[in-house]
Amino acid sequence: MTTRPATPTDLIDTLLGVEPGSPVARLRALRPEATRHTQGSYDALFPPAAPAGSVTPTERFAAALRVAELHGDQALAEHYTGQLLAAGGATKELVTAVKDLRPLPPATEPLPDRLRAVLAHADLLVLRPAAATPADLDALAKAGLGAAEIITVSQLIAYVSFQVRLLAGLALIRGDERPAPGPARGPLDAPRTGFTQEQLGWTPWLEPVAVEEVTDEQRAVLPGQRLQSPYFRLLALDPAVLGERTATDNGIFYTRGGLPRQERELAATVTSRVNGCVFCASVHSRFASQLSKRDQDVQRLLDEGVDTPLDGRWRAITDLAAALTTTPPTADRTHIAALRELGLEDLDILDAVQAAAFFAWANRLMLTLGDPEPPAHS
């Protein structure tokens, strides 16, 4: 019987070869919540034994491998290949089929219907998230996935998209000479219209858990107003993952020191603008405006896109966030150098990287699980 390789204590450090006490180790230690819960999210998505009736280990690691391959991330692909082969039931032929990025063939061995649907969903979320429709979730349901399984699969694909960008950003901060990524393959959608700083609603394409039916475990990850949010009640169908994701979010956006909060929100807005996520852009552009008092700059970013004229510091943060958002990420050491020349410390840059990387995760969920609603007065 194949034994699954032991999960590293910190996968990001392991894949980067981060030594204890090194500059990158010390830097990540300055953001302990984000660092701990980034790993916690991995542990929740890839548990040693998946619960009965949930997404299987083979499906989880196959989807993760597909995402890594779509991004051309060799280190992540090698990790998930090893985990997939050890998951039980995964053959070398299946691994080869997962890594073959040509259009998926009709469902035949070694890709059964259900796994083929999961991989097709990975392709959608990685390359064309703004093109998603309710029919894409219907395809997963027809392949046999329940609502909670669809949430787990979507979280997993979006999380690995975050991993890719965190690894890329940390490598650049360290000064690694990264191979040229080649042309960006995504986002491949026409730019969306309708970007606004106004407050929007959001309609889910799956039925969220009803307020009166929330379990104690779900209630624990739905604090305050989140209990009233259909988006978070939908994500609460997999409460363990939602809890770690929320803690990762808080560790990235609400910690003291480092990059000012308004510039973390700027990075989130830029990522959302590139990905075409109208809802996320509305929320985080509003935060950026309120905190920075630069309403006109933020509105131009929404109206004209990420190439709109901005001053040097906001220009450099915008350029880094936009380059991290493409698939594969096209950020390079010149983006880091530009920020350092403007006086940003490595902790500031880490905050910008993590904010942009996190919204590679958040956008993919918001875009592919529901639709934004216009302001009430529209």
RASULPE-V568868 format. One record per residue. RES is the residue in three letters. PHI is phi in radians with two decimals (999 if undefined). OMEGA is omega in radians with two decimals (NA if undefined). NEAR is the number of other C-alpha atoms within 8 Angstrom. Layout:
# RASULPE-V568868
res: (RES RES)
phi: (PHI PHI)
omega: (OMEGA OMEGA)
near: (NEAR NEAR)
This chain:
# RASULPE-V568868
res: (MET THR THR ARG PRO ALA THR PRO THR ASP LEU ILE ASP THR LEU LEU GLY VAL GLU PRO GLY SER PRO VAL ALA ARG LEU ARG ALA LEU ARG PRO GLU ALA THR ARG HIS THR GLN GLY SER TYR ASP ALA LEU PHE PRO PRO ALA ALA PRO ALA GLY SER VAL THR PRO THR GLU ARG PHE ALA ALA ALA LEU ARG VAL ALA GLU LEU HIS GLY ASP GLN ALA LEU ALA GLU HIS TYR THR GLY GLN LEU LEU ALA ALA GLY GLY ALA THR LYS GLU LEU VAL THR ALA VAL LYS ASP LEU ARG PRO LEU PRO PRO ALA THR GLU PRO LEU PRO ASP ARG LEU ARG ALA VAL LEU ALA HIS ALA ASP LEU LEU VAL LEU ARG PRO ALA ALA ALA THR PRO ALA ASP LEU ASP ALA LEU ALA LYS ALA GLY LEU GLY ALA ALA GLU ILE ILE THR VAL SER GLN LEU ILE ALA TYR VAL SER PHE GLN VAL ARG LEU LEU ALA GLY LEU ALA LEU ILE ARG GLY ASP GLU ARG PRO ALA PRO GLY PRO ALA ARG GLY PRO LEU ASP ALA PRO ARG THR GLY PHE THR GLN GLU GLN LEU GLY TRP THR PRO TRP LEU GLU PRO VAL ALA VAL GLU GLU VAL THR ASP GLU GLN ARG ALA VAL LEU PRO GLY GLN ARG LEU GLN SER PRO TYR PHE ARG LEU LEU ALA LEU ASP PRO ALA VAL LEU GLY GLU ARG THR ALA THR ASP ASN GLY ILE PHE TYR THR ARG GLY GLY LEU PRO ARG GLN GLU ARG GLU LEU ALA ALA THR VAL THR SER ARG VAL ASN GLY CYS VAL PHE CYS ALA SER VAL HIS SER ARG PHE ALA SER GLN LEU SER LYS ARG ASP GLN ASP VAL GLN ARG LEU LEU ASP GLU GLY VAL ASP THR PRO LEU ASP GLY ARG TRP ARG ALA ILE THR ASP LEU ALA ALA ALA LEU THR THR THR PRO PRO THR ALA ASP ARG THR HIS ILE ALA ALA LEU ARG GLU LEU GLY LEU GLU ASP LEU ASP ILE LEU ASP ALA VAL GLN ALA ALA ALA PHE PHE ALA TRP ALA ASN ARG LEU MET LEU THR LEU GLY ASP PRO GLU PRO PRO ALA HIS SER)
phi: (999 -1.30 -1.74 -1.16 -1.01 -1.09 -1.32 -1.07 -1.05 -2.45 -1.15 -1.07 -1.08 -1.09 -1.20 -1.46 1.21 -1.35 -1.55 -0.96 1.46 -1.28 -0.96 -1.19 -1.07 -1.14 -1.14 -1.14 -1.17 -1.33 -2.19 -1.11 -1.18 -1.10 -1.13 -1.14 -1.50 -1.08 -1.21 -1.06 -1.13 -1.03 -1.10 -1.25 -1.41 -2.20 -1.20 -0.97 -2.39 -1.14 -1.02 -1.02 1.37 -1.84 -1.10 -1.29 -0.98 -1.05 -1.13 -1.13 -1.28 -1.14 -1.10 -1.10 -1.09 -1.04 -1.10 -1.06 -1.16 -1.05 -1.56 1.19 -1.59 -1.14 -1.12 -1.14 -1.08 -1.13 -1.07 -1.26 -1.08 -1.05 -1.18 -1.15 -1.11 -1.56 -1.27 1.68 1.58 -1.65 -1.68 -1.11 -1.15 -1.14 -1.03 -1.05 -1.16 -1.11 -1.43 -1.38 -1.58 -1.22 -0.89 -1.12 -1.31 -0.96 -1.12 -2.47 -1.08 -1.60 -1.96 -1.17 -0.88 -1.13 -1.16 -1.06 -1.12 -1.10 -1.18 -1.10 -1.17 -1.06 -1.02 -1.10 -1.15 -1.32 -1.78 -2.40 -1.05 -1.27 -1.63 -1.16 -2.39 -0.99 -1.08 -1.19 -1.29 -1.06 -1.09 -1.16 -1.11 -1.14 -1.42 1.90 -1.57 -1.39 -1.03 -1.12 -1.18 -1.09 -1.13 -1.06 -1.08 -1.14 -1.04 -1.11 -1.09 -1.18 -1.11 -1.14 -1.08 -1.17 -0.93 -0.95 -1.34 -1.15 -1.06 -1.09 -1.14 -1.13 -1.08 -1.22 -1.07 -1.22 1.68 -1.10 -1.52 -1.55 -1.11 -1.01 -1.35 1.45 -1.15 -1.16 -1.75 -2.93 -1.08 -1.91 -1.57 -1.11 -0.99 -1.36 -1.74 1.60 -1.18 -2.70 -1.59 -1.27 -1.32 -1.94 -1.70 -2.66 -1.92 -1.33 -1.64 -2.06 -1.40 -1.27 -1.10 -1.23 -0.95 -1.32 -1.90 -1.11 -1.40 -1.05 -1.10 -1.21 -1.07 -1.13 -1.83 -2.20 -1.24 0.97 -1.26 -1.11 -1.08 -1.53 -1.55 -1.09 -1.11 -1.28 -1.20 -1.22 -1.11 -1.23 -1.11 -2.15 -1.14 -1.09 -1.21 -1.04 -1.06 -1.23 -1.10 -1.08 -1.15 -1.11 -0.96 -1.09 -1.19 -1.55 -1.79 -2.13 -1.69 -1.45 1.29 1.24 -1.16 -0.95 -0.95 -1.10 -1.46 -1.15 -1.17 -1.05 -1.06 -1.12 -1.15 -1.06 -1.02 -1.15 -1.17 -1.13 -1.34 1.41 -1.61 -1.09 -1.16 -1.06 -1.10 -1.14 -1.15 -1.51 -1.20 -1.14 -1.10 -1.04 -1.16 -1.10 -1.41 -1.67 1.09 -1.98 -0.99 -1.19 -1.09 -1.14 -1.16 -1.11 -1.04 -1.21 -1.31 -1.84 1.70 -1.30 -1.60 -1.07 -1.06 -2.48 -1.23 -0.97 -1.20 -1.16 -1.10 -1.20 -1.14 -1.09 -1.11 -1.11 -1.07 -1.14 -1.25 -1.26 -1.39 -1.14 -2.05 -1.28 -1.00 -1.88 -1.11 -2.43 -1.18 -1.18 -1.17 -1.22 -1.06 -1.09 -1.21 -1.14 -1.11 -1.53 1.67 -1.31 -1.45 -1.11 -1.15 -1.03 -1.18 -1.04 -1.06 -1.14 -1.07 -1.18 -1.14 -1.15 -1.10 -1.10 -1.40 -1.12 -1.36 -1.09 -1.03 -1.15 -1.32 -1.09 -1.29 -1.97 -2.05 -3.14 -2.23 -1.22 -1.87 -1.15 -0.99 -1.02 -1.47 -1.23)
omega: (3.13 3.10 3.13 3.12 3.13 3.09 3.11 3.08 3.04 -3.04 -3.13 3.12 -3.12 -3.10 3.11 -3.05 -3.11 3.12 3.07 3.13 3.12 3.14 3.14 3.09 3.12 -3.14 -3.14 3.11 3.08 3.07 -2.99 -3.12 3.14 -3.13 -3.10 -3.04 2.92 3.07 3.11 3.10 3.07 -3.09 3.13 -3.12 -3.10 -3.10 3.14 3.09 3.14 3.13 3.10 -3.14 -3.14 3.07 -3.05 3.05 3.12 3.12 -3.13 -3.08 3.06 3.11 3.13 3.11 3.12 3.13 3.13 3.13 3.11 3.12 -3.08 -3.13 -3.02 -3.10 3.11 -3.13 3.12 3.12 -3.07 3.02 3.12 3.14 3.14 -3.14 -3.12 -3.03 -3.11 3.12 -3.14 3.11 3.06 3.10 3.10 3.12 3.12 3.14 3.11 -3.07 3.13 -2.99 2.98 3.13 -3.07 3.13 3.02 -3.03 3.04 3.01 0.13 3.13 3.09 -3.04 -3.03 3.14 3.11 3.10 3.11 -3.14 3.07 3.10 3.06 3.11 -3.13 -3.06 -3.11 -2.96 -2.99 -3.03 -3.11 3.12 -3.08 3.08 3.08 3.14 3.14 3.07 3.07 3.14 3.08 3.13 3.13 3.10 3.03 3.13 3.02 -3.08 -3.14 3.11 3.08 3.10 3.13 -3.14 -3.13 3.09 -3.09 -3.14 -3.13 3.13 -3.14 3.03 3.03 3.12 -3.12 -3.04 3.06 3.10 -3.13 -3.11 3.13 3.11 3.14 3.09 3.13 3.13 -3.14 3.01 -3.08 3.10 3.11 -3.04 -3.04 -3.09 3.10 3.13 -3.13 -0.03 -3.09 -3.06 2.99 -3.13 3.09 2.96 3.07 3.11 -3.05 3.00 3.13 -3.14 -3.12 2.95 -3.12 -3.11 -3.13 3.07 3.01 -3.12 3.08 3.07 -3.14 -3.11 -3.07 -3.13 -3.13 3.10 3.10 3.12 3.11 -3.14 -3.13 3.14 3.10 -3.09 3.00 -3.07 -3.12 3.09 -3.13 -3.06 3.10 3.12 -3.10 3.05 3.05 3.11 -3.14 2.99 2.96 -2.98 -3.12 3.14 3.13 -3.13 3.13 3.12 3.13 3.12 3.06 3.10 -3.12 -3.14 3.13 -2.96 -2.97 3.11 -3.09 3.11 3.13 -3.09 3.10 -3.07 -3.09 3.13 2.95 3.09 3.03 3.13 3.10 3.13 3.14 3.14 -3.12 3.11 3.13 -3.10 -3.13 -3.12 -3.07 -3.09 -3.13 3.13 -3.14 -3.11 -2.96 2.98 3.10 3.07 -3.13 3.14 -3.07 -3.08 -3.08 -3.03 -3.14 -3.06 -3.05 3.11 -3.13 -3.13 3.08 3.10 3.11 -3.04 -2.97 -3.12 -2.96 3.09 3.13 -3.14 3.10 3.11 -2.96 -3.07 3.12 3.10 -3.09 3.10 3.12 -3.13 3.12 -3.10 -3.12 -3.12 3.06 -3.01 -3.11 3.08 -0.09 3.08 3.14 3.08 3.11 -3.03 3.10 3.10 3.12 3.14 -3.13 3.12 3.13 3.11 3.11 3.06 3.11 3.07 -3.11 3.08 3.06 -3.09 3.08 3.12 3.11 3.12 -3.07 3.11 3.12 -3.12 -3.12 -3.11 2.86 3.08 -3.04 -3.13 -3.07 3.05 -3.07 -3.09 -2.95 3.10 -3.12 -3.08 3.02 3.06 3.13 3.09 -3.05 -3.07 -3.08 NA)
near: (3 6 6 7 7 4 5 6 5 7 9 9 10 9 9 8 6 10 7 5 6 8 7 9 12 9 10 9 8 7 11 9 11 13 12 9 12 11 12 9 13 8 8 10 10 10 7 4 5 10 5 4 4 8 10 7 11 11 10 13 14 14 14 12 14 13 14 15 12 12 10 9 10 8 7 11 12 8 8 12 12 9 11 14 12 11 13 9 6 11 7 7 7 10 13 8 9 11 9 6 8 4 4 7 5 4 8 8 5 7 10 9 9 10 9 11 11 12 12 9 11 13 12 11 14 16 11 13 13 10 7 12 7 9 7 9 11 8 9 14 11 7 9 7 11 7 10 10 10 12 12 12 12 13 11 12 14 15 10 12 14 13 10 12 13 11 10 11 12 11 11 13 12 8 7 7 6 7 4 4 9 6 5 11 9 11 13 7 8 4 6 7 4 5 10 9 10 8 7 11 9 11 10 12 9 8 7 11 10 7 8 4 6 9 6 6 7 11 10 7 10 12 8 5 7 9 12 7 8 11 11 10 16 13 11 12 12 10 11 7 12 11 9 13 11 8 11 15 10 11 13 13 11 7 8 4 5 8 11 7 10 11 12 14 14 13 14 15 13 15 14 15 13 13 11 9 13 13 11 12 17 14 11 12 14 10 10 17 12 9 8 8 7 9 9 6 8 11 11 10 12 12 7 8 10 12 6 8 5 7 6 7 8 9 10 11 13 12 10 12 15 12 10 16 16 12 13 15 13 12 11 8 10 7 11 12 8 9 13 10 7 8 6 9 8 9 10 10 13 11 13 14 15 10 14 16 15 11 13 14 14 10 12 14 11 13 12 11 11 12 10 10 8 7 9 5 3 4)
